Amino acid sequence: MSRPKTPLVPDSRAALTRFKLECAEEIGHLNYCKEFNDHYKGDVSCVQNGREGGPIGGQMVKRMIEMAEKIIK
C-alpha cells in the first residue's frame, strides 16, 4: 500500500521543500532536485534516479533525527 504524497499538515509543504533543498545543497545534490532542475527524467533508470535522489532523503532523515535528539536531551 502506498502512502499519500500530501504531508500530514498540508501547510507545511513549502517548509518541507525548503528543508529538502537545504539538505540537497549540503551534500552537493541540488541539481538533482526537481524544484531546481526541471528536465525530463523518463529516460533515466530507476537505479540512476535512486543514486541521485536517495542521498537527499537520507540526509533529510539524518537531520530530522538530530533535531529530535536535541529536543529529547
Helices and strands as residue ranges (DSSP letters): G 10-12, H 13-26, G 30-32, H 46-72
